[in-house]
């Protein structure tokens, strides 16, 4: 059957047909769809609604998948046995004592010390106009603690807690204060309270600097002891007045009987008035609704006019200056103007002129003009410093040869947020100028984001913005390890864990220790947490404690090791959940989750107010009531302080009962210590050497007997061999003589005899036999 094809008809090539869309609404596949059914603007509204439905469906699918994953996930055990401490519901900060005996609570009207195990109030220090926002605790003596606090007005105070009383030692302020408004943003003391670093900020020009002061720790201990004896002798036993009874309340301007004010001096009062704005220094004794003292709890600390020793300013540190050009016209002059170069790494010792730097900046701006306009504008803000105190070592030898400086800080390491360098300043070097140059500068390849030092200050860990962690041994001055944790996140926090949870290498000899292994906990911005082995020469990969989090609500906001239980860390997430995790087991299930009552939730999960005391037995945290109209208990208030008894959690029994040996972070072996250890080992092995010597003498006799027997045997064998050889020689001589005689007399045909024999020695044997 013939097929007629229209000449004007154009057949699309296969390539175009293969690229046609499978959409039913495409007019290429359906000519009837060449015109839309809906005119504008309804067609646009239709597309918007369809896109909206698609986005909603994606969100629904993600939530459903997350719900299914959460339902299928193995959940840790939850514990809700919490003790409520309503009188401390307005707590602003919590801090645990080093030995785990007490919990110090910062309040809107002062301070309070609470027994960590029994939750009994030991003492309080009250001032209605002082709201403590930051607090650090250091152990400076036997059950004597130094409290460094900063209030909401930017004033720092030093308190001492001793003999169940809180004493005000010093009100910190700028040395020689000026007319500008200066506040304190940070106050941090060394481990044993020898030095303190105070960060000042001038609010008028955003200028920041650090003042390092040497604290008279020994003098304070003596003065506290004298004050305690004096107050004990003067105090008479009185029956405590009931809480809320205002019948015995003093009038305005009058103090309670037995109450004393602890101030530094009149100068301290003037300095505080200047910084706070003529703030009254007289403490109030009223016990209203904000009073943190519970019924039957401890009383208020005595406030007596006692003058304590004043700290001494050691060094004043300012941010590093911007790199500027060298003011020189010729290279020879620039070489003369440059510094001697004793401080390498600061970047200020160069011979580049200002004109050269300006040209470089102009060229850079010209080539990257189209990209620079998209950069965010940097807001002017004060540079915040971070610092640590260090003892003397090979990397920082200042003070290493001072016998009285052993174990005490001799230098301070400072780095500024957004910088790439760590500056080390000496604290024991005699200098007339308070602002002097750093002793050593350590530059790094990227911006510093976190640092940590071990408890003995012998190890330093530096976290960079590109995810690299650098570990330094400050005692011997070598780089222990450099590891790249992640490429997609920055390091937020680094913490050294107790070395007793890390397996140590067994060394049989020498008898003294040479090195130890320890763990470093690293927390990254993507929510991942890693455990790094800091042992010398270790190349193992870090252990993943928590993986990367994709959900923003599951990102951790707090990662802290539990004091007394180094294997366990406390993790708080943005959604308000708090749980305990074992870091040595890697990416495993949490040990337990701490649940608040259903009527309360964690206060400010992004910055929680919580701590662990009692060597890991008790947990304190602040929670707020969800619905103010419903009371958790009668007159409970909006917020409360809850206490969890961790020792009652079954999953933590094994951790709390473990016996942990004392293992140092770094072993410091001097020549004297090595010789002494070898001598002790030699003396200890003296008995075993005598026993081995006696055994040796006993065995020596047996060995000599055996040697003599072997010698006699060899001698007899030698005599036998000589006799045998002599007999053979004698026989051969006889044979030769006989053979010669026969050959000469009878003309014996030797060739014929040997020719007829199959073996050349056979005729000789036959002849010898015939001769015999």
C-alpha positions as CSV (number, residue, x, y, z in Angstrom):
1,X,0.0,0.0,0.0
2,X,1.5,3.3,-1.0
3,X,2.3,5.9,1.6
4,X,1.9,9.5,0.7
5,X,4.0,12.0,2.6
6,X,3.3,15.7,2.4
7,X,6.2,17.5,0.9
8,X,5.9,20.6,3.2
9,X,5.9,18.4,6.3
10,X,9.1,18.7,8.5
11,X,10.1,15.6,10.5
12,X,12.0,16.4,13.7
13,X,15.2,14.7,14.0
14,X,15.6,12.0,16.7
15,X,17.9,14.2,18.7
16,X,15.2,16.8,19.3
17,X,12.5,14.2,20.0
18,X,14.8,12.5,22.6
19,X,15.1,15.8,24.5
20,X,11.4,16.4,24.7
21,X,10.0,16.8,28.2
22,X,7.8,14.1,29.8
23,X,5.6,16.8,31.4
24,X,2.0,16.4,30.3
25,X,1.6,20.2,30.4
26,X,4.4,20.7,27.8
27,X,3.0,22.1,24.6
28,X,5.7,20.3,22.5
29,X,4.1,17.0,23.3
30,X,0.5,18.3,23.4
31,X,-0.3,21.1,20.8
32,X,-3.5,21.8,22.7
33,X,-1.4,23.1,25.6
34,X,0.3,25.8,23.6
35,X,-2.0,28.3,25.3
36,X,-2.3,28.1,29.1
37,X,-5.6,27.4,30.6
38,X,-5.2,30.1,33.2
39,X,-4.4,33.7,32.3
40,X,-2.2,35.9,34.2
41,X,-1.9,36.6,37.1
42,X,-3.7,33.4,38.1
43,X,-1.0,31.3,36.4
44,X,1.6,32.9,38.6
45,X,-0.5,32.3,41.7
46,X,-0.9,28.7,40.7
47,X,2.8,28.2,40.4
48,X,3.4,29.9,43.8
49,X,0.9,27.6,45.4
50,X,2.4,24.5,43.8
51,X,5.9,25.6,45.0
52,X,4.6,26.3,48.4
53,X,3.0,22.8,48.6
54,X,6.3,21.2,47.5
55,X,8.3,23.1,50.2
56,X,5.7,22.1,52.9
57,X,5.9,18.5,51.8
58,X,9.6,18.5,52.0
59,X,9.5,19.9,55.6
60,X,6.8,17.3,56.5
61,X,9.0,14.5,55.1
62,X,12.1,15.7,57.0
63,X,10.1,15.9,60.2
64,X,8.7,12.5,59.7
65,X,12.1,11.0,59.0
66,X,13.5,12.6,62.0
67,X,10.6,11.3,64.1
68,X,11.1,7.8,62.8
69,X,14.8,8.0,63.5
70,X,14.2,9.3,67.0
71,X,11.7,6.5,67.7
72,X,14.1,3.8,66.4
73,X,17.1,5.3,68.4
74,X,18.1,3.6,71.6
75,X,17.5,6.1,74.3
76,X,19.6,6.4,77.4
77,X,18.1,6.0,80.9
78,X,16.4,9.1,82.3
79,X,16.5,10.1,85.9
80,X,14.3,12.7,87.6
81,X,15.2,12.4,91.3
82,X,15.9,16.1,91.8
83,X,16.1,18.2,95.0
84,X,14.7,21.7,94.8
85,X,16.5,24.6,96.4
86,X,14.0,27.5,96.0
87,X,16.0,30.1,98.1
88,X,18.7,30.0,95.4
89,X,16.4,30.3,92.5
90,X,17.9,33.6,91.4
91,X,21.4,32.2,91.1
92,X,23.5,34.0,88.4
93,X,26.5,31.7,88.4
94,X,27.8,28.5,90.0
95,X,31.3,27.3,90.8
96,X,32.7,24.2,92.4
97,X,35.5,24.2,94.9
98,X,38.7,22.4,93.8
99,X,38.3,19.7,96.4
100,X,34.6,19.3,95.9
101,X,33.5,20.3,99.4
102,X,31.5,23.4,98.6
103,X,29.4,25.0,95.9
104,X,29.7,28.8,95.6
105,X,26.7,30.5,94.3
106,X,26.6,34.0,92.8
107,X,23.4,35.9,93.5
108,X,21.8,39.2,92.6
109,X,22.5,40.4,96.2
110,X,25.9,38.8,97.0
111,X,27.5,35.4,97.4
112,X,26.6,32.1,99.2
113,X,28.6,29.0,100.1
114,X,26.7,25.7,100.2
115,X,27.9,22.3,101.4
116,X,28.1,20.2,98.2
117,X,26.8,17.0,99.7
118,X,24.2,18.1,102.2
119,X,23.0,21.3,100.4
120,X,23.2,23.2,103.8
121,X,24.0,26.9,103.6
122,X,27.4,27.5,105.2
123,X,27.5,31.3,105.0
124,X,26.5,34.2,102.8
125,X,27.9,37.6,101.9
126,X,25.1,40.1,101.1
127,X,25.0,43.4,99.3
128,X,21.7,44.3,97.5
129,X,23.6,46.4,94.9
130,X,26.1,43.8,93.8
131,X,25.0,41.1,91.3
132,X,27.8,38.6,90.7
133,X,27.9,37.4,87.0
134,X,31.3,35.7,86.9
135,X,33.2,33.7,89.5
136,X,36.4,31.7,89.6
137,X,37.6,29.6,92.6
138,X,41.2,28.8,93.5
139,X,42.5,26.8,96.4
140,X,45.2,28.8,98.2
141,X,45.5,27.0,101.5
142,X,44.0,24.2,103.7
143,X,40.3,24.6,103.1
144,X,40.9,28.2,102.2
145,X,39.5,29.4,98.8
146,X,40.1,32.5,96.7
147,X,37.0,33.8,94.9
148,X,37.5,36.2,92.0
149,X,34.2,37.7,91.0
150,X,33.0,40.3,88.4
151,X,29.6,42.0,88.9
152,X,27.1,43.4,86.4
153,X,28.7,46.9,86.7
154,X,32.1,45.8,85.7
155,X,33.7,45.7,89.2
156,X,35.9,42.8,90.3
157,X,36.3,41.7,93.9
158,X,38.5,39.2,95.7
159,X,36.9,37.1,98.4
160,X,38.4,34.5,100.7
161,X,36.3,31.7,102.1
162,X,37.9,30.3,105.3
163,X,36.6,29.0,108.6
164,X,33.1,29.0,107.2
165,X,33.1,32.7,106.5
166,X,33.4,34.9,103.4
167,X,35.9,37.7,103.7
168,X,36.2,40.6,101.2
169,X,39.9,41.0,100.5
170,X,40.2,43.6,97.7
171,X,38.1,45.6,95.3
172,X,40.0,45.6,92.0
173,X,40.1,48.8,89.9
174,X,42.4,50.5,87.4
175,X,45.7,51.7,88.8
176,X,45.5,55.4,88.8
177,X,42.0,55.6,87.3
178,X,41.3,58.3,84.8
179,X,38.1,60.2,84.1
180,X,36.9,57.8,81.4
181,X,34.5,54.9,82.2
182,X,36.6,51.8,82.7
183,X,35.0,48.4,83.4
184,X,36.4,44.9,84.1
185,X,35.3,42.2,81.7
186,X,37.3,39.2,83.0
187,X,39.2,38.2,86.2
188,X,41.2,35.0,86.3
189,X,43.7,33.8,88.9
190,X,46.4,31.2,88.6
191,X,45.8,27.6,90.0
192,X,47.2,28.3,93.5
193,X,46.3,32.0,93.6
194,X,49.8,33.5,93.1
195,X,48.9,35.8,90.3
196,X,45.7,37.2,88.8
197,X,45.0,38.6,85.4
198,X,42.4,41.4,85.1
199,X,41.0,42.6,81.7
200,X,40.1,46.3,81.6
201,X,38.0,47.9,78.9
202,X,37.6,51.6,78.3
203,X,34.0,52.0,77.1
204,X,34.7,55.4,75.5
205,X,37.3,54.2,72.9
206,X,36.9,50.4,73.1
207,X,40.5,50.1,74.3
208,X,41.4,46.9,76.2
209,X,44.4,45.9,78.2
210,X,45.4,43.3,80.8
211,X,46.9,44.0,84.3
212,X,48.7,41.1,85.9
213,X,48.9,41.5,89.7
214,X,50.8,39.4,92.2
215,X,48.6,38.4,95.1
216,X,50.0,38.4,98.7
217,X,48.7,34.9,99.2
218,X,50.9,34.1,102.2
219,X,50.1,37.4,103.9
220,X,46.4,36.9,103.3
221,X,46.6,33.4,104.9
222,X,48.2,34.9,108.0
223,X,45.8,37.8,108.2
224,X,42.8,35.4,107.8
225,X,44.0,33.3,110.6
226,X,44.5,36.3,112.8
227,X,41.0,37.6,111.9
228,X,39.4,34.2,112.6
229,X,41.1,34.0,116.1
230,X,40.0,37.6,116.8
231,X,36.4,37.0,115.7
232,X,36.2,33.7,117.7
233,X,37.3,35.4,120.9
234,X,34.9,38.3,120.5
235,X,31.8,36.4,119.3
236,X,29.3,35.3,121.9
237,X,26.8,32.6,121.3
238,X,23.4,34.0,120.4
239,X,20.1,32.3,119.5
240,X,19.3,32.8,115.8
241,X,16.3,34.9,115.0
242,X,13.6,33.3,112.9
243,X,13.6,34.0,109.2
244,X,11.3,36.8,108.1
245,X,11.0,38.3,111.6
246,X,11.5,42.0,111.2
247,X,11.0,42.8,114.9
248,X,14.8,42.9,115.5
249,X,15.7,44.5,112.1
250,X,18.0,47.4,112.6
251,X,17.1,50.9,111.5
252,X,18.6,52.6,108.4
253,X,22.3,53.1,108.8
254,X,22.6,50.7,111.7
255,X,24.3,47.3,111.6
256,X,23.3,44.1,113.1
257,X,25.1,43.1,116.4
258,X,28.1,41.0,115.6
259,X,28.1,41.9,111.9
260,X,31.4,43.3,110.5
261,X,32.3,44.7,107.2
262,X,35.4,43.3,105.4
263,X,37.0,46.0,103.2
264,X,40.4,46.6,101.9
265,X,40.9,50.2,102.8
266,X,39.5,53.7,102.2
267,X,41.3,53.7,98.8
268,X,39.3,50.6,97.8
269,X,36.1,52.3,98.7
270,X,37.0,55.4,96.6
271,X,38.0,53.3,93.6
272,X,34.8,51.3,93.7
273,X,32.7,54.5,94.0
274,X,34.4,55.9,91.0
275,X,33.7,52.8,88.9
276,X,30.2,52.1,90.0
277,X,29.0,55.6,90.3
278,X,29.0,56.4,94.0
279,X,27.7,53.0,95.0
280,X,27.1,52.5,98.7
281,X,29.4,50.0,100.3
282,X,27.4,49.2,103.4
283,X,25.8,45.8,103.3
284,X,22.2,45.4,104.1
285,X,20.9,42.9,106.6
286,X,17.4,42.6,105.5
287,X,16.2,39.1,104.6
288,X,13.4,39.6,102.1
289,X,12.2,37.5,99.2
290,X,15.5,37.7,97.4
291,X,17.5,36.5,100.4
292,X,19.3,33.3,99.6
293,X,19.5,32.0,103.2
294,X,17.0,29.2,103.7
295,X,15.3,28.5,107.0
296,X,17.7,26.8,109.3
297,X,20.6,27.5,107.0
298,X,23.9,29.2,107.7
299,X,24.2,32.8,108.7
300,X,25.8,35.9,107.1
301,X,29.5,36.4,107.2
302,X,30.9,38.9,109.6
303,X,31.9,42.2,108.1
304,X,34.6,43.7,110.1
305,X,37.0,46.6,109.4
306,X,40.1,44.5,108.5
307,X,42.8,45.8,106.3
308,X,44.3,43.1,104.1
309,X,47.5,43.3,102.1
310,X,47.3,44.9,98.7
311,X,48.3,43.1,95.4
312,X,51.2,44.4,93.4
313,X,51.0,45.3,89.7
314,X,53.6,43.2,87.8
315,X,53.0,43.8,84.1
316,X,50.5,45.7,81.9
317,X,49.8,44.1,78.5
318,X,48.2,45.9,75.6
319,X,47.0,44.5,72.2
320,X,49.7,44.2,69.5
321,X,49.9,47.3,67.4
322,X,49.0,47.2,63.7
323,X,51.9,46.7,61.3
324,X,53.1,50.0,60.0
325,X,55.8,51.0,57.6
326,X,59.3,51.8,58.5
327,X,60.1,55.6,58.6
328,X,63.2,55.5,56.4
329,X,64.1,56.9,53.1
330,X,67.0,54.6,52.2
331,X,67.6,50.9,52.7
332,X,70.7,51.7,54.8
333,X,68.6,53.8,57.1
334,X,65.8,51.3,57.3
335,X,68.4,48.6,58.4
336,X,69.6,50.9,61.2
337,X,66.0,51.7,62.4
338,X,64.9,48.1,62.6
339,X,64.9,46.4,66.0
340,X,67.7,44.2,67.2
341,X,65.5,41.2,66.6
342,X,65.4,39.6,70.0
343,X,61.6,39.1,69.7
344,X,61.0,37.1,66.6
345,X,57.4,36.5,65.3
346,X,55.7,39.7,66.2
347,X,55.9,41.1,62.7
348,X,57.1,44.5,63.8
349,X,60.7,44.0,62.9
350,X,60.9,44.7,59.2
351,X,62.3,47.3,56.8
352,X,59.2,47.8,54.6
353,X,58.4,51.5,54.1
354,X,54.9,53.0,54.5
355,X,54.8,53.8,50.8
356,X,55.4,50.2,49.9
357,X,52.6,49.0,52.1
358,X,50.2,51.6,50.7
359,X,51.0,50.5,47.1
360,X,50.4,46.9,48.0
361,X,47.0,47.7,49.5
362,X,46.1,49.8,46.5
363,X,47.0,47.0,44.0
364,X,45.0,44.5,46.0
365,X,42.0,46.7,46.2
366,X,42.1,47.4,42.5
367,X,42.2,43.7,41.4
368,X,39.6,42.6,44.0
369,X,37.2,45.6,43.9
370,X,34.3,43.5,42.7
371,X,34.7,41.1,45.6
372,X,35.5,43.5,48.4
373,X,32.1,45.2,48.2
374,X,30.4,42.0,49.2
375,X,32.4,41.6,52.4
376,X,30.5,42.3,55.6
377,X,31.3,45.5,57.4
378,X,33.4,45.0,60.5
379,X,31.9,46.6,63.6
380,X,34.2,48.3,65.9
381,X,34.5,46.2,69.1
382,X,37.1,45.8,71.8
383,X,39.7,43.1,71.4
384,X,39.1,40.3,74.0
385,X,42.2,38.6,75.3
386,X,42.7,35.0,76.5
387,X,45.6,34.2,78.8
388,X,47.1,31.3,80.8
389,X,49.8,31.2,83.5
390,X,52.9,28.9,83.0
391,X,55.6,27.6,85.2
392,X,59.3,27.7,84.1
393,X,60.4,25.3,81.4
394,X,62.8,24.9,78.6
395,X,60.6,26.9,76.3
396,X,60.2,29.7,78.9
397,X,63.4,29.4,81.0
398,X,62.8,32.6,82.9
399,X,62.7,31.6,86.6
400,X,64.0,28.1,86.0
401,X,67.1,28.6,88.1
402,X,65.3,30.3,91.0
403,X,64.8,27.8,93.9
404,X,61.9,29.6,95.4
405,X,60.0,29.7,92.1
406,X,59.6,26.0,91.7
407,X,55.9,25.1,91.0
408,X,54.9,28.7,90.8
409,X,53.9,30.7,87.7
410,X,56.8,32.6,86.1
411,X,55.2,33.7,82.8
412,X,51.9,34.4,81.2
413,X,50.8,33.5,77.6
414,X,48.3,35.9,76.0
415,X,46.5,35.8,72.7
416,X,43.9,38.1,71.3
417,X,40.7,37.1,69.6
418,X,41.2,37.2,65.9
419,X,45.0,37.0,66.1
420,X,47.4,34.4,65.1
421,X,50.1,34.8,67.7
422,X,50.7,33.9,71.3
423,X,52.7,36.4,73.3
424,X,54.6,35.2,76.4
425,X,55.6,37.7,79.1
426,X,57.8,37.2,82.1
427,X,56.3,37.7,85.6
428,X,59.6,37.4,87.5
429,X,61.9,39.5,85.4
430,X,63.0,42.7,87.1
431,X,62.0,45.6,84.9
432,X,61.4,49.3,85.6
433,X,58.8,49.6,82.8
434,X,55.6,47.8,83.5
435,X,54.7,47.6,79.8
436,X,57.6,45.7,78.4
437,X,58.1,43.5,75.3
438,X,57.2,39.8,75.3
439,X,60.0,37.3,75.9
440,X,58.8,35.0,73.2
441,X,56.2,35.0,70.4
442,X,54.7,31.9,68.9
443,X,53.1,32.5,65.5
444,X,50.6,30.1,63.9
445,X,49.3,29.5,60.4
446,X,45.7,30.6,61.1
447,X,43.5,32.5,63.5
448,X,43.5,31.1,67.1
449,X,40.1,30.1,68.4
450,X,40.8,28.1,71.6
451,X,43.6,27.2,73.9
452,X,44.0,25.0,76.9
453,X,46.8,24.2,79.5
454,X,47.2,21.2,81.7
455,X,46.8,21.5,85.4
456,X,50.6,21.5,85.9
457,X,50.9,24.0,82.9
458,X,53.4,21.7,81.2
459,X,51.2,21.0,78.2
460,X,49.7,23.7,75.9
461,X,47.0,22.9,73.2
462,X,46.2,25.5,70.5
463,X,43.1,25.2,68.3
464,X,43.0,27.0,65.0
465,X,40.2,28.2,62.8
466,X,41.0,25.7,60.1
467,X,40.4,22.7,62.4
468,X,44.1,22.1,63.3
469,X,45.2,21.3,66.9
470,X,48.8,21.9,68.0
471,X,50.1,20.4,71.2
472,X,53.2,21.7,72.8
473,X,55.4,20.4,75.7
474,X,56.3,23.6,77.5
475,X,58.7,21.9,79.9
476,X,61.1,20.5,77.3
477,X,60.1,22.9,74.5
478,X,59.1,20.5,71.7
479,X,56.0,20.1,69.6
480,X,54.3,16.9,70.7
481,X,51.6,16.6,68.0
482,X,49.9,18.4,65.2
483,X,46.6,16.9,64.0
484,X,43.9,18.1,61.6
485,X,40.6,17.2,63.2
486,X,38.2,18.7,60.6
487,X,38.2,20.8,57.5
488,X,34.6,22.2,57.8
489,X,34.6,23.5,61.4
490,X,36.6,25.5,63.9
491,X,37.8,24.5,67.3
492,X,35.6,26.0,70.0
493,X,37.0,24.5,73.2
494,X,40.0,22.3,74.3
495,X,40.2,20.6,77.7
496,X,43.0,18.3,79.1
497,X,41.6,15.3,80.9
498,X,43.2,13.5,83.8
499,X,46.0,11.2,82.6
500,X,44.8,8.3,84.8
501,X,42.1,7.4,82.3
502,X,44.7,7.0,79.5
503,X,46.6,3.7,79.1
504,X,50.3,4.1,79.9
505,X,53.1,2.4,78.1
506,X,54.9,-0.2,80.3
507,X,58.6,0.5,80.5
508,X,60.8,-2.1,82.4
509,X,63.9,0.0,82.4
510,X,65.0,2.6,83.4
511,X,63.4,2.5,86.8
512,X,62.2,6.1,86.7
513,X,59.4,7.2,84.4
514,X,60.2,8.9,81.1
515,X,56.9,9.8,79.6
516,X,53.1,9.6,80.1
517,X,50.1,9.6,77.9
518,X,47.1,11.9,78.4
519,X,43.9,12.8,76.6
520,X,42.8,16.1,75.1
521,X,39.1,16.8,74.6
522,X,38.3,18.9,71.5
523,X,34.8,20.5,70.8
524,X,34.2,21.8,67.2
525,X,31.6,24.2,65.9
526,X,29.7,21.5,64.0
527,X,28.8,19.7,67.2
528,X,31.5,17.0,66.9
529,X,33.6,16.1,69.9
530,X,37.0,14.3,69.7
531,X,39.4,12.7,72.1
532,X,43.1,13.1,71.1
533,X,46.0,11.1,72.6
534,X,48.8,13.6,73.6
535,X,51.5,11.0,74.3
536,X,55.0,11.6,72.9
537,X,55.3,10.1,69.4
538,X,51.7,9.0,69.2
539,X,50.2,8.8,65.7
540,X,46.8,7.2,66.5
541,X,43.7,8.8,65.0
542,X,41.4,10.8,67.4
543,X,38.4,9.0,68.9
544,X,35.0,10.4,67.9
545,X,33.0,11.0,71.0
546,X,30.1,12.8,69.3
547,X,29.6,12.9,65.5
548,X,28.8,16.0,63.5
549,X,25.3,17.4,64.1
550,X,23.1,18.5,61.2
551,X,20.2,19.6,63.3
552,X,20.7,23.0,64.9
553,X,18.7,22.1,68.0
554,X,21.0,19.2,68.7
555,X,24.2,21.3,68.7
556,X,25.9,21.3,72.1
557,X,26.1,24.5,74.0
558,X,28.2,23.2,76.9
559,X,30.8,20.4,77.1
560,X,32.5,20.1,80.5
561,X,34.4,17.3,82.2
562,X,33.0,16.1,85.5
563,X,35.3,16.9,88.4
564,X,36.3,13.7,90.1
565,X,35.1,11.4,87.3
566,X,37.4,12.3,84.3
567,X,35.9,9.6,82.0
568,X,32.5,11.3,82.0
569,X,31.6,14.7,80.4
570,X,28.5,16.8,80.9
571,X,26.8,17.8,77.6
572,X,24.0,20.4,77.2
573,X,22.2,20.9,73.9
574,X,20.2,23.8,72.6
575,X,16.9,22.0,73.1
576,X,17.6,22.0,76.8
577,X,18.6,18.3,77.2
578,X,21.5,17.5,79.5
579,X,23.2,14.1,79.6
580,X,26.4,12.4,80.7
581,X,28.7,10.6,78.3
582,X,31.7,8.3,78.6
583,X,34.5,9.7,76.4
584,X,36.6,6.6,76.4
585,X,34.0,4.5,74.6
586,X,33.9,6.6,71.5
587,X,30.6,7.2,69.7
588,X,28.5,5.3,72.1
589,X,25.2,5.7,73.9
590,X,25.0,8.3,76.7
591,X,25.2,7.0,80.2
592,X,22.1,8.8,81.4
593,X,20.0,11.8,80.7
594,X,19.1,14.3,83.4
595,X,15.4,15.2,83.3
596,X,13.8,18.1,85.1
597,X,10.3,18.1,86.5
598,X,7.6,18.5,83.8
599,X,6.8,21.9,85.1
600,X,10.3,23.3,84.6
601,X,12.9,23.7,81.9
602,X,16.5,24.5,81.8
603,X,17.2,28.3,82.1
604,X,19.1,29.7,79.1
605,X,20.2,26.5,77.4
606,X,22.6,28.5,75.3
607,X,24.4,29.6,78.5
608,X,23.3,27.2,81.3
609,X,23.9,27.9,84.9
610,X,25.1,24.5,86.2
611,X,28.0,22.7,87.8
612,X,29.0,19.4,89.3
613,X,30.3,19.2,92.9
614,X,31.2,16.6,95.5
615,X,33.8,14.9,93.3
616,X,31.1,14.0,90.7
617,X,28.4,13.0,93.2
618,X,26.1,16.0,93.0
619,X,24.9,18.1,90.0
620,X,23.5,21.6,90.5
621,X,21.5,23.4,87.7
622,X,19.1,26.3,87.4
623,X,15.7,25.8,85.9
624,X,12.7,28.1,85.2
625,X,9.0,27.3,85.5
626,X,7.2,26.8,82.1
627,X,3.8,28.2,83.2
628,X,3.9,30.8,86.0
629,X,0.2,30.1,86.7
630,X,1.0,26.5,87.8
631,X,3.1,26.1,90.9
632,X,5.5,23.1,91.1
633,X,5.3,23.5,94.9
634,X,3.4,26.1,96.9
635,X,5.1,29.5,96.5
636,X,7.8,28.0,94.4
637,X,8.5,31.1,92.3
638,X,9.6,31.4,88.7
639,X,13.0,29.7,88.9
640,X,14.7,27.2,91.2
641,X,18.0,25.5,91.8
642,X,17.8,21.8,91.3
643,X,20.2,19.2,92.7
644,X,20.6,15.7,91.3
645,X,22.3,13.0,93.3
646,X,24.5,11.3,90.7
647,X,25.6,8.6,93.0
648,X,22.0,7.3,93.0
649,X,22.1,6.7,89.2
650,X,22.8,3.0,88.6
651,X,24.7,3.7,85.4
652,X,27.3,5.8,87.3
653,X,28.0,3.4,90.2
654,X,31.0,1.8,88.5
655,X,32.6,5.2,87.6
656,X,32.2,6.6,91.1
657,X,33.7,3.6,92.8
658,X,36.8,3.3,90.7
659,X,40.2,3.8,92.2
660,X,42.3,6.1,90.1
661,X,46.0,6.4,90.6
662,X,47.7,9.7,90.5
663,X,49.4,10.1,87.1
664,X,51.3,13.3,86.1
665,X,50.8,15.0,82.8
666,X,54.5,15.3,82.2
667,X,57.4,13.6,84.1
668,X,60.2,16.0,85.0
669,X,63.4,14.0,85.5
670,X,66.4,16.0,86.5
671,X,69.9,14.5,86.8
672,X,69.7,14.4,90.6
673,X,66.3,12.6,90.4
674,X,67.6,10.1,88.0
675,X,70.8,9.3,90.1
676,X,68.7,9.1,93.2
677,X,66.2,6.7,91.5
678,X,69.0,4.5,90.2
679,X,70.7,4.4,93.6
680,X,67.4,3.4,95.3
681,X,66.9,0.7,92.7
682,X,70.4,-0.5,93.3
683,X,69.9,-0.6,97.1
684,X,66.5,-2.3,96.6
685,X,68.1,-5.1,94.5
686,X,71.0,-5.7,97.0
687,X,69.3,-8.7,98.6
688,X,68.5,-10.3,95.2
689,X,72.1,-9.7,94.1
690,X,73.4,-11.5,97.2
691,X,71.1,-14.4,96.6
692,X,72.2,-14.6,93.0
693,X,75.9,-14.4,94.1
694,X,75.5,-17.4,96.5
695,X,73.7,-19.4,93.8
696,X,76.5,-18.6,91.4
697,X,79.2,-19.8,93.8
698,X,77.3,-23.0,94.4
699,X,76.9,-23.6,90.7
700,X,80.5,-22.7,90.0
701,X,81.8,-25.8,91.8
702,X,79.6,-28.1,89.8
703,X,80.6,-26.3,86.6
704,X,84.3,-26.8,87.5
705,X,83.7,-30.5,88.2
706,X,82.0,-30.9,84.8
707,X,84.8,-29.0,83.1
708,X,87.4,-31.3,84.8
709,X,85.5,-34.4,83.7
710,X,85.4,-33.2,80.2
711,X,89.1,-32.4,80.3
712,X,90.0,-35.9,81.6
713,X,87.8,-37.5,78.9
714,X,89.4,-35.6,76.2
715,X,92.8,-36.5,77.5
716,X,92.0,-40.2,77.5
717,X,90.6,-40.0,74.0
718,X,93.8,-38.2,72.9
719,X,96.0,-41.0,74.4
720,X,94.0,-43.7,72.6
721,X,94.3,-41.9,69.3
722,X,98.1,-41.6,69.7
723,X,98.4,-45.3,70.4
724,X,96.2,-46.3,67.5
725,X,98.2,-44.1,65.1
726,X,101.5,-45.5,66.3
727,X,100.3,-49.0,65.7
728,X,99.1,-48.2,62.2
729,X,102.5,-46.5,61.4
730,X,104.4,-49.5,62.7
731,X,102.3,-51.9,60.6
732,X,102.7,-49.7,57.6
733,X,106.5,-49.6,58.0
734,X,106.6,-53.3,58.3
735,X,104.5,-53.7,55.2
736,X,106.6,-51.3,53.2
737,X,109.8,-53.0,54.2
738,X,108.5,-56.4,53.3
739,X,107.0,-55.1,50.1
740,X,110.4,-53.7,49.0
741,X,112.2,-56.9,49.8
742,X,109.8,-59.0,47.8
743,X,110.0,-56.7,44.8
744,X,113.7,-56.8,44.7
745,X,114.1,-60.6,45.0
746,X,111.2,-62.1,43.1
747,X,110.4,-59.3,40.6
748,X,106.8,-59.3,41.6
749,X,104.6,-58.1,38.8
750,X,102.6,-55.2,40.4
751,X,100.9,-54.0,37.2
752,X,99.5,-57.4,36.6
753,X,98.1,-57.6,40.1
754,X,96.5,-54.2,39.9
755,X,95.2,-54.8,36.4
756,X,93.3,-57.9,37.5
757,X,91.7,-56.3,40.5
758,X,88.6,-54.2,40.4
759,X,89.6,-51.9,43.1
760,X,93.1,-50.3,43.4
761,X,93.3,-51.0,47.2
762,X,92.2,-54.6,47.0
763,X,95.7,-56.0,45.9
764,X,97.3,-54.1,48.8
765,X,94.8,-55.7,51.2
766,X,95.4,-59.1,49.8
767,X,99.1,-58.7,50.1
768,X,98.9,-57.5,53.6
769,X,96.7,-60.4,54.4
770,X,99.2,-62.8,52.7
771,X,102.0,-61.2,54.6
772,X,100.3,-61.6,57.9
